Amino acid sequence: MNRTAPRHSTLLLALMALAALYTWWFLHDRHWLATQLVFTAPPLLLAIALRLGWRRAPFWSGVLALGWFSHGVMSAWSHPETLRLALLEIVLSLVVVTVVSLPGLRARFGKRSP
């Protein structure tokens, strides 16, 4: 069985959930188009790229997830009214980072043959 299939499915779902979260979060924002281009488009495009088989999509998802995590922490800290959305953003970004880091962690800390 291919070990990347469950990992890619989890990553795909997390990216789509982030895109949906940002769409909901900024639905009535004054700068709607800007928020959609900055927040919603990247996870959506990465989900599409992952689905189409672009090999670098997991890497770039992990890189951008660090920014999403930071945004969630800043929003949770400075805007109590968005605490639930920010916490969901933090959890989803941590899922992305974890999923894309697993192959490297397994390679580094996995069992080695003699």
C-alpha positions as CSV (number, residue, x, y, z in Angstrom):
1,M,0.0,0.0,0.0
2,N,1.2,3.5,-0.8
3,R,1.9,5.4,2.4
4,T,1.5,8.8,0.8
5,A,-2.2,8.3,0.0
6,P,-3.6,8.7,3.5
7,R,-1.1,11.5,4.2
8,H,-2.1,13.3,1.0
9,S,-5.8,12.8,1.8
10,T,-5.3,14.4,5.3
11,L,-3.4,17.2,3.8
12,L,-6.0,17.8,1.1
13,L,-8.8,17.9,3.7
14,A,-6.9,20.3,5.9
15,L,-6.1,22.7,3.1
16,M,-9.8,22.6,1.9
17,A,-10.9,23.2,5.5
18,L,-8.5,26.2,5.8
19,A,-9.9,27.7,2.6
20,A,-13.4,27.2,3.8
21,L,-12.5,28.7,7.2
22,Y,-11.0,31.8,5.6
23,T,-14.0,32.2,3.2
24,W,-16.4,32.1,6.2
25,W,-14.1,34.3,8.4
26,F,-13.8,37.1,5.9
27,L,-17.2,36.8,4.2
28,H,-18.3,40.3,5.2
29,D,-15.0,41.9,5.4
30,R,-14.7,45.4,4.0
31,H,-11.7,44.3,1.8
32,W,-13.3,41.0,0.7
33,L,-11.3,40.5,-2.5
34,A,-8.0,41.2,-0.8
35,T,-8.8,38.7,2.0
36,Q,-9.8,36.1,-0.5
37,L,-6.6,36.5,-2.5
38,V,-4.3,36.6,0.5
39,F,-6.0,34.0,2.8
40,T,-8.4,31.8,0.8
41,A,-6.6,31.4,-2.5
42,P,-3.3,29.9,-1.3
43,P,-4.7,26.8,0.5
44,L,-7.2,26.3,-2.3
45,L,-4.6,26.5,-5.0
46,L,-2.3,24.2,-3.0
47,A,-5.2,21.7,-2.6
48,I,-5.7,21.7,-6.3
49,A,-2.0,21.4,-7.0
50,L,-1.8,18.4,-4.5
51,R,-4.7,16.8,-6.2
52,L,-3.1,17.2,-9.6
53,G,0.1,15.6,-8.3
54,W,2.4,18.6,-8.0
55,R,5.3,17.1,-6.0
56,R,6.2,20.4,-4.2
57,A,2.7,21.1,-2.9
58,P,3.3,19.5,0.5
59,F,6.5,21.5,1.0
60,W,4.8,24.8,0.2
61,S,1.8,23.9,2.3
62,G,4.1,23.4,5.2
63,V,5.9,26.7,4.6
64,L,2.6,28.6,4.3
65,A,1.2,26.8,7.3
66,L,3.7,28.5,9.5
67,G,2.3,31.9,8.5
68,W,-1.3,30.6,9.0
69,F,-0.3,29.4,12.5
70,S,1.2,32.9,13.3
71,H,-1.9,34.6,12.0
72,G,-4.1,32.4,14.2
73,V,-2.0,33.1,17.3
74,M,-2.1,36.8,16.6
75,S,-5.8,36.9,16.0
76,A,-6.6,34.8,19.1
77,W,-4.4,37.1,21.2
78,S,-5.5,40.5,19.9
79,H,-9.2,39.9,18.8
80,P,-11.1,37.9,21.4
81,E,-14.2,38.0,19.2
82,T,-12.5,35.8,16.7
83,L,-11.0,33.3,19.2
84,R,-12.9,30.2,18.0
85,L,-12.0,30.9,14.4
86,A,-8.4,31.6,15.3
87,L,-8.1,28.4,17.4
88,L,-9.5,26.4,14.4
89,E,-6.9,28.0,12.2
90,I,-4.2,27.1,14.6
91,V,-5.3,23.5,14.8
92,L,-5.6,23.2,11.0
93,S,-2.2,24.7,10.4
94,L,-0.6,22.3,12.9
95,V,-2.3,19.4,11.1
96,V,-0.7,20.6,7.9
97,V,2.8,21.0,9.5
98,T,2.5,17.6,11.1
99,V,1.4,15.8,7.9
100,V,4.1,17.3,5.7
101,S,6.8,16.7,8.4
102,L,6.1,13.0,8.9
103,P,8.2,11.7,6.0
104,G,11.3,13.6,7.3
105,L,10.6,12.6,10.9
106,R,10.3,8.9,9.9
107,A,13.5,9.1,7.8
108,R,15.4,10.7,10.7
109,F,14.1,8.8,13.6
110,G,12.8,5.6,12.0
111,K,14.4,2.1,12.4
112,R,17.5,1.6,10.5
113,S,18.6,-1.6,8.8
114,P,21.9,-3.1,10.0
